[in-house]
Amino acid sequence: MSARPAGDRCIVVSSGGRTVSRTRNGRVLHFFPSALPNGARGQGSNNSHEFCILDCVYHKVRTHLAV
């Protein structure tokens, strides 16, 4: 048995100056600015071909935990 955070699995993708979290089937959960590379306007190059992708667990208190 291993420890596992409570919540729903999702992915968080930052690109082009914005960050989005999506469910396993692709439905959008949230759009938000973040400190991830290219995750906020005015941060880095904001090149739409550069991505940061994280496998996460979303907890209902609007917290994303990276797996």
N, C-alpha and C positions, 0 to 999 in steps of 0.2 A: 504494500500500500504506500502511496506517495501523497504528499500534500498538494492540494490544488485549490487555487483561489475560487471563491464563489462568484458566479456571474456568467455572462454569455460570451462565447468566443467571437472575435471580430478581427478585422484587419484595419490598420490605420495607415493611410497613404498621404504623404505630403509632396506637393509638386506645384509649381507655378504660383507660389505665394499663398497657398491655402492648404489646409489639412482636412481630411474627411475620414470618418470611421464608417465601416460597412459591415453588415451582418454576413454570415457565411453564404447566403444566397445573393448577395450583392446589393441589398436594400440599404440606403443611406441612413445612418443613425444620427450623425452630427457633422456640421461644418464648424471649424474653430481654428483660430490662429495658434501656432505652436512654436516651440524652440527647435523643432526638427529641421534638418536641412531643407530649404525651400518651403518651409511650412508657414511663413508669414510674409506679408508684403514688405518690401524694403529689406529683405534678408537674403543675402547671397545673390546669385545670378537670376533667380526666378525663371530659369530655363525650363520650358514645359517638357523637355526630354530627360530631365533629371528627377529621380524619384527617391523617396525614402519609404520603405514598406516595413511595417511591424506586425507581427502576429500577437494579438492582445486578448485580454479578457476584460469585458466591460462590466463594471459594478454599477448598480443602479444609482449610486450617489455621484454619478458623472465622473468616475475615475477610470482611466484606462491603465491596465497593468500589462506591461510587456512580458511575453512568455519567453 
